[in-house]
Amino acid sequence: MANAAADPEPDRHTGTNAPARRWRLGRPFWLVLGWVMVAIAIIGLFVPLLPTTDFLLLALPCFARSSPRLEAWLLDHPRFGPPLQAWRRERAIPTHAKLAACGGMALGYALFWWLARPGWIAAIAIAAVMLLAAAWILSRPVPRG
């Protein structure tokens, strides 16, 4: 009987211990998804306009749910750790990252406009979305220290 008190009540619909079952299924999912985000981030090191830090930011909560050791590895990384820590701590973006992001969006838009030759409606709509994204990035605080 002591064992039954320690375990959560079985799920009425499945008759199984649903939280434990979800944990067994969820942890590998989050681990794989975290590694997929890291892989895309690594590709972003070599592919212009594909962000690296953004995908590492997406990997952090995946690793937090699956492997605290890998989460700590990302946060302690000499190159990528400081911006990840600044985002987690203060929701802050370093100035050089803001400039790189806005410059990359401007370059991407210029290439889009030059190569795709979009109509005016599409050109204005995409410019508006990029301007809103740039305004949001610029509105984030700069990390303290």
Buried (B, 14 or more C-beta within 10 A) or exposed (E): EEEEEEEEEEEEEEEEBBEEEEEEEEEEEBBEBBBBBBEBBEEBEEEEEBBBBBBBBBBBBBBBBBBEEBBEEBBEBEEBBBBBBBBBEBEBBBEEBBEBBBEBBEEBBEEBBEEEEBEEEEBEEBBEEBEEEBEEBEEBEEBEE
